[in-house]
């Protein structure tokens, strides 16, 4: 058979390259790897520059009003169409409140004093579904009932009822609200009550820093949703209502609202989930507190019988409740709690406070990332 003699093998491109450096393919792969590392570093730096804030607190504390203020101060505000849309919520607030007052008026023994019995009977038997569209006729009925001395006596007992303070503003102008041309003002929007269910999210570019703000429902059945939002959270604004020290929960009338707020704050401040986050406490509704504390002595409310300050004192009352929250911090040497006394419906007050909070959160975020020069 033929015999073939294999000659010396010539080096191919890959073999020749071994003697004089990398192949084009290897150099390209290395460059691609560097580019990926660079992009990942940029993305990490961008993420570090983003601020994610959670608004937490018990129900009725004023969280959602602060969320609206964020939109007014840092966002685009509210269009006329959005303000018009709030008319249905305001009307719903009016209907719900007048029915609650009518029922309470009867329960408190004031019903016999009502002069306008037809209006009283209408309010007692209101169907929220049938009454959800503003009606001039119903508005006149509600206005007549709101003017009754017996209903005003009932309103004076509102701490015992599940009504919100600013409802009186809408009851006083219910006939205007019923008019088709009525467009809620921004102040009306801030005063209205829309119970938060689920999670509401908004995004803002504030002086070159990207903020994500999350408002989650504060009632007990909503709180299980909080824990799904803890990833990458930069800071928490916890809101508690100073004025609710003599009120009970909407969802549990055996629990004082301030007691619930301090217990919830205690759970959050000492949770491992939040150990590295900025935490800012808003003691909210100080305007309503300043009025109520002149009428309801803190020490006369059972859970706060340890109050030893001057009776009916705004300043000492604020310090007392601030102390309740601050004492929840089990590690004060390592963990700072920033606090502000707020009125969420006062835009100038909230603008000042939110700007201060922004600076705190940005400073703490830089320190946490390891760039603090101190």
Secondary structure, DSSP 8 states (H G I E B T S, - for coil): ------------HHHHHHTSS--HHHHHHHHHHHHHHHHHHHHHHHHHH-EEEEEE--TTSSHHHHHHHHHHHHS----HHHHHHTHHHHHHHHHHHHHHHHHHHHHTT-GGG-S-HHHHHHHHT--TTTT-S--HHHHHHHHHHHT-HHHHHHHTTGGGSS--TTHHHHHHTHHHHTSTT----HHHHHHS-----SEEEEEEEETTEEEEEEEE--SGGGGGGGGGG-TT--EEEEEEEGGGTT-B-SS-TTSBHHHHHHHHHHHHHT-GGGTTSEEEEEEE-HHHHHHHTTTS-GGGSGGGTT--S-TT-HHHHHHHHHHHHHTT-TTTTT---EEEE--TT-HHHHHHHHHHHHHHHHHHHHHHTT----
